[in-house]
Amino acid sequence: MKHILVILTGGTITMVRNHDSGALRPADVDTFKAFVPELFAGNVDVDMLPFTPLIDSSDIRPDNWAKMANTVADNYDRYDGFVILHGTDTMSYSASALSFMIEHLGKPIVFTGSQLPVGVLRSDAKENLLTAIEIAAAEDPSGRPMVPEVTIFFEDSLFRANRTTKKNAEHFEAFDSYNYPSLAKAGVHIQYRTNLIRYPHEFTPIFLHTKTCTDVAVLKLFPGINESVVRAVLGTQGLRGVVLETYGSGNAPSARWLYEALREATERGIIIVNKTQCNMGSVDMGQYEVARNLLKAGVISGYDITTEALLTKMMILFGQFPDNTDKVRQILTRPIAGEMTIE
């Protein structure tokens, strides 16, 4: 029998409706279990561990990511896999963060949640949770974990966590992975795409990187953006890294002042990473002259990484190497957890 730990951090999936007021409130573990009796009727042994108090996903912070990672580490030898229940609004950030925080991961960590609370008749909570548990417990013919990486399961798709973005606030298909295919599809059977899954070269003890630095920012370009706005962001005291959201394949206005502002920032040691505003596609900084200006200014390419993955990767690397900007810049240009594709 497989042993799975379900970690409840909060979110819609952990809510129930008050019969008197109609308002949503966090459910305690016993109430939650009562809505999903199937958890304890199968061939998987499930334990549940709630955060106290539960956290609205809009209030998630890096210290909560560290708590999730430490909870996994503290229970790593006792369980075959982990399911983390989380609000959808920031799930891609948290799941991406854990993919970078936990090095040498050899067991599944499946994030899931729901668009409707667990106690609502049409809720997607039960199916998402039960399938996530099945995935966390799945093994290949040799007995190894089927998906030993951090993932998000929602509706019928399993995605690599650090490739995801929340795309819809209304439909049950809340997430997508625009630049990397799904790792599995759930129907009558769960079809795993093993050629797309990351497997460790060897199973070694996990190592955590839970220190973070939040001295980062997102600068999104738009037609008519003025110099004072750009310089205000780049001049933020203590700033160490910037996600520069550009047009198309990584293009930016050709204004001389923009080039100078970016160049001055990189010369001060600020790392600026070029991330396209498009959901699909990759940055190509050699294709157009306006992108080459960014190269000259010291901006580096983020290729096809998501904003969620890039921000969390930056925070964790700056926390891991607080005095080594060159090391951070070097690691940002290559994938460390399957978060981007370099051709």
N, C-alpha and C positions, 0 to 999 in steps of 0.2 A: 504494500500500500504506500502510495506517495503522500508526503506530508507538505502541505502548502500553508504559508502564513499570509493572511490577508491583513494589510495595514490600512486602517481607515484614517485618512487625513482630513476629510471633510468633502464638501461639494454637494451638488444636487443629489447624487446617488445615496448619500447618507441622510437625506431629509425625509421626514414624514409630515403629513398634513394634520394639523390640530382639528379634531372633529367639531369643536365648538366655534372657533374663530375662523377656521379655514386657512390660517397662516401656516407657513412651513417652519418646522423646527428640527434641530439635529436629533437623530434617533440614537438611543443608547444601544449597546451591542445586543442585548436580549431582544429589544424591539426589532432591530434590524434582522436578526436571525429568524424571527417569527415570520417575516415577509418572504424569506427564502429558505423554506425547509429542505429544499433539494440539496442544499449545501452539505447536509449530513446524511444523505440517503444513497450516496454513490460509493465508489471505490477509492476516493481520495479523502484523506484525513485533513480537515481544514481547521486551523486556529485563527482567531481574529484578535487583532491588537489595535485599539483606537488611540489616536492622539487625544490628549486632554489639555485644553478643549479642542474640539474640531475646528478647522480653519477654513474660512471662506477663501476660495482660490484667489480672489482679488487681493487678499492680504498676505499671500505667500511671499516669503523673503528668503534670501540665501541661507539663513540659519535654519529654516525649515527644510531646505534641501539637505543640509548637513545632518539634521535629525533623521531624515528618511534613510540616508546612506548609512548612518551609524546603526539604525534599527536593523537594516539588512545585515550589516557586518556582525552585530551582536548575536544574531540568530542564524548566521550563515551555515553553520555546521549541523543545525538541528532540522533544517528544512530543505526540500528538494527544489523549491521555487517560491517566488513571492509575487503577490498581486497587490498593487497599491491603488486604493480608491481615492480619487482626486477630482476636484472641480475642473470643468472643461476649459475655463477661460485662460488659465495659465498652465494647463497640463503639459503643453509642448515645451515650455520653459523648464519645468521641474524634471520632466523625463529626460530632456536633453542634458540637464545638469548632472543627473545621476549617471548618465553614460560616460561623462568625463570624470566624475568624482570617484567611481569605483573601477580601479585598474585590475586587470586579470580576471574579470568576471567570467565565471564558468557555469552559472545557473540563470534561469529565466527571471527577469523582473518585468512584469506586465502591468502597465498602467491602464486603468479604465475608469469610466464614470458613466454618466447618463444625462440625457436632456430632460427627462422627467423624473421626479422623485420615486424612490422604490415603492412607496405605498399607493401610487396612482395606478389605476386600472390599466392604462395603455403604456405604462413605463417601459423603457428599454433597459432599465437597470438590471433586471434579473438575467436576461439573455447575455448582456455584456459581461456580467460578473461570472456566470457559470462557464461561459466559453473562455474567458481569461484564465480561470482556474484550470480548465482542461488543458489549455496551451502551456501553462506553467508546469503542469505535471507530465506533459508529453515527453516521450523518449524515443530515440531512433532504434533500429534493430539491434544495435550493439549495446543499448542501455544507457547511452549518453543523453543529456538533455537535448530536446529537439531544437529549441531556440534559446541558446545561452547568451542572450544580450538584452539590453533594455529596449522595450517595445511599448507601443500603444495599440490596444485592441478597441475597436469601436464599430458597431453595427455588424459588419461582416468581414472586416479587413484588419489584418495585423501589419503594422508598419514599424520600421526602425524608428525609434523615438526621436533621434536627433535629425530626422528628415521630415518631421511633421509640422503642420501649421493648422490651427483651427480655421475652418473655412465657412462654417455655417452655424448660426445661432438658432435656427428654426428646425432644421431637418435632423433626423437621427444619424445621418452620415456627416458627423460634425468635423471630421479631420481628413486631411489628404496628405500624401507624400508626392509632391509634384515632380521631383527630380530623381526619385528612386522607386522602383516597383514595390508593391506590397509583398511582405514575406510569406503571407498565407491568406487564404480565402476560406471563410466558414460558410458551409451550406449544410446539407445532410451530413457530409463529412468535412473535415478540415484538411484542405489541400496545402501542404507546405512546399515552398519553393526553396529547397535546401541549397541550391546553387547561389542564392542571394543572401543567405544567412551567414553571419560572422561566427566562426568557431575558433576557440583559442587554440594556439599551436600546442600548448601543454596546459594541464590543469595545475595551477600554482595558487598559493594563498592570495586572497585579494588584498589590495592596498588602497587606502582611502586618501583622497586629496580634498579635504573639506574646507580648507581656508579659502576665502573669497575676498575679492576687492571690487567694490561697486563704483569705483571712479571711472565709469564708462558712460558713453552717451550714444544716441542715435541722431544723426543729422540727415534728414530727408530732403533732397533737393526738389525744387518745384519751379516752374516758370515764374520769373519775377522775384525770386529769393534775393534779399538784399545783403549787402556786405556786413551791415551791423549785426544781423541775425547770425550769420556764419561766424563772425569773430566773437560774438558773445558765447556761442557754444564752445568754440575752440579755445577760448580764453578762460573757461571755467577753472577755478582754482583746484589744483590736485588732479586734474583730468589726466588719465593715462591711455585710454583707448577710445576710438570712435568708429562706429559702424556708419559708413557713408553710403546711404541708399541713393543710387544713381539711376539713370535712364537706361532702358534697353540692355545692351551687352556690356554696360559699365561706363556709359558716357555722362559727361557733365558739361555745363556751359563753358565756353572758351574765354570768359571774362578774365582779364589779367589779374584783377583783385582776388578772384577765387583761387587761382593758381598760387599767388603770393601767400594768401592766408593758410592754405594747406601746407605749402612748403615750410613756412615759418613754424607751423605746429609740429611737423615731423622733425624739424631740426631741433626743436625743444624736447624731443624724445617721445612725443605722443604717437602712438601707433594708430594709423587710419587704414581701415580695411574697406575695399570697394565691394558693395553688395547690391546687385540689381534689384530694382523695385518689382520686377516681374516675378511671378510665382514660378514660372518654368524657364529653364535656360540658365546659361552660365555667363559670368563676366569674362570678357575677352579684351584685355587692355591694349592689345596691339592692333585691333581692327580699325579704329578710327583715330584721327589726330586728336580729337578732344579727350579721348581716353589716354592717349600717350602723354598728354599734359599732366594727367594724374600720376602716371609713372614717374615723370620727371620731378613731381612734387614729393615723391617718396611714399605715395599710397601703394598698398599691396593688394593683391587680388583675393577675394573671398570665393572665387569660382562659383559653384552652385549651392553654397551653404545657405541655410535659412537664417533669418534674423535671430530667431530664438536660439538656435544652436551657436551662432557666432557670439552673441552677447554672453551666454552662459560659459562658453569656452574661454572667452576673454577674462571674465570674472575669476574663473578658477585658475587660469594660468597666471594672472597677476597675483593671486593669492599664493600660488605655489612658488613663484619666482619673483618676489617683491623687489628685488634689487638687480634683476637681470632682464632688461628690456629686450636685448638682442635675442635671448633665449625664447622669450615669449613671441617675438616677431617670427622667429624661425619655425616654431611649432604651429603658429597660426597659418602658415603657408602649406601645411600638409595635414592629411586626415589622421586622426589618432583613434577614432571610434566609428569609422565609416560615415562621418558626417558630411563629406563632400567628395566629389569626383574630380580628379585632375587628369586631364588627357595629355 
